[in-house]
Amino acid sequence: MSSVIATTAVRGRFLDIQNTVAQARDLHDQVRYVEDGLLLSENGKIKWFGPWQDGQAQLPPDLQVQHYPDQLIVPGFIDTHIHFPQTEMIGAYGEQLLEWLDTYTFPTEMQFADPAYAQKMAAFFVQELLKNGTTTALVFCTVHPQSVDALFEAAQQMQMRLIAGKVMMDRHAPEDLCDSAESAYQDSKQLIEKWHGKGRNLYAITPRFAPTSTPEQLARAGQLKAEYPDVYVHTHLSENKNEIAWVKELFPEQNGYLDVYHHYGLTGAKSVFAHCVHLEEHEWNCMHETDSAIAFCPTSNLFLGSGLFPLKKTWEKQVKVGLGTDIGAGTSFSQLQTINEAYKVQQLQGDKLSAFEALYHATLGGAKALELADKLGNFNLGKEADFVVLDLQPTALQQLRQSRAKGLEDSLFALMMMGDERNIHSTYIYGQCAYVKDHAA
């Protein structure tokens, strides 16, 4: 794709959340629905947005308008935790977290030592994101720097905003997948210099999780964060009870799992911790005090038998949260499928997840969790023009259900419970159509 982007005009039904909120109950006041709207983007940014009636005068002469009268247009979905090297091992049978890593994950990730293989899988991965309406993701690569290069190159071709990093891992893993404290530091430093802030790419310091890093490596990760305060930290936390017990054995001097990361300077506004299913009270307090974020990954939490994430507690504790598909322990690239499972996880705890709250977590709330709410997540002027055109009735069953919908919220809820990649009509990245269902854009 060219780096100079012409003006794009899109007309249709638009739905977004106008502002971030402190409590779920405040969301209704922030829902913006424009029955017949116009979005104009220029150089990848939203230049004008509002009712079609008011916007026609803004149209440059001879500009073709893409019109989606029967679809619903929402901001691009944001995936706050996903592993691109695990794409091919999705749906691997029969294990919980630690055994699953040894049996399936590590052997798969070894293949990414080959740059050609990494490039092939990166191209496939980016296409799967687009097919599912995901326009921004926070991504684990492998221990190999070439896996990071491959992913950022694939994202750059689409002008896609991705955050990614090289795994740091110097123990409790196969020798071929281990780096050292020093090499992890040097490789990560070079990758930060090469990629962070280049185009729409952003870098994340990525220790896999506390058990696979020595104290020396975690100290070096903290050193990187201190040297490059603008980069992200992305890792796992309190996913599985055996994992938590293991961390306490390995780091007895620390006050629990989160304190390991906090001790080494790895908490903060741009730190995203995947899972957090079993946080202790003092850890919730630390998450809030450090402005750290959680990636809630319901499909993988269920698939690996990890537990039920208390989403309601994120509002009570004022902790930022986004949704993660967590491919490949997660079972779908689709944020619609992820929301479906997130709803059920709350039901099992006697809580509810409304359609508007789910939309918030998948868009503007996810952007807030990634400290990108000034750039992404809704149709406010000046934001990056990433959005998805949704087909609400790609199947006979969905058509029937939508014909019985009792208003917008019910229609959206039905989409989220029944939807998947078949509902993605088109995906726009930086104002340009990057994917159209049934044929590449």
Secondary structure as UniProt FT lines:
FT   STRAND          8..17
FT   HELIX           24..30
FT   STRAND          31..42
FT   TURN            43..44
FT   STRAND          45..51
FT   HELIX           52..55
FT   HELIX           56..58
FT   TURN            61..62
FT   STRAND          65..75
FT   STRAND          77..83
FT   HELIX           84..89
FT   TURN            90..91
FT   HELIX           97..100
FT   HELIX           101..105
FT   HELIX           106..109
FT   HELIX           110..113
FT   HELIX           115..131
FT   TURN            132..133
FT   STRAND          134..140
FT   HELIX           145..157
FT   TURN            158..159
FT   STRAND          161..165
FT   STRAND          167..168
FT   HELIX           175..177
FT   HELIX           181..195
FT   TURN            196..197
FT   TURN            199..200
FT   STRAND          202..207
FT   HELIX           210..212
FT   HELIX           215..227
FT   TURN            229..230
FT   STRAND          232..237
FT   HELIX           241..250
FT   TURN            252..253
FT   HELIX           257..263
FT   TURN            264..265
FT   TURN            269..270
FT   STRAND          271..275
FT   TURN            277..278
FT   HELIX           281..290
FT   STRAND          293..296
FT   HELIX           298..303
FT   TURN            304..305
FT   HELIX           311..317
FT   STRAND          320..323
FT   TURN            327..329
FT   HELIX           335..347
FT   TURN            348..350
FT   HELIX           355..362
FT   HELIX           364..369
FT   TURN            370..371
FT   TURN            373..375
FT   TURN            381..382
FT   STRAND          387..390
FT   HELIX           396..403
FT   HELIX           408..418
FT   HELIX           421..423
FT   STRAND          424..429
FT   TURN            430..431
FT   STRAND          432..436
FT   TURN            437..438
//
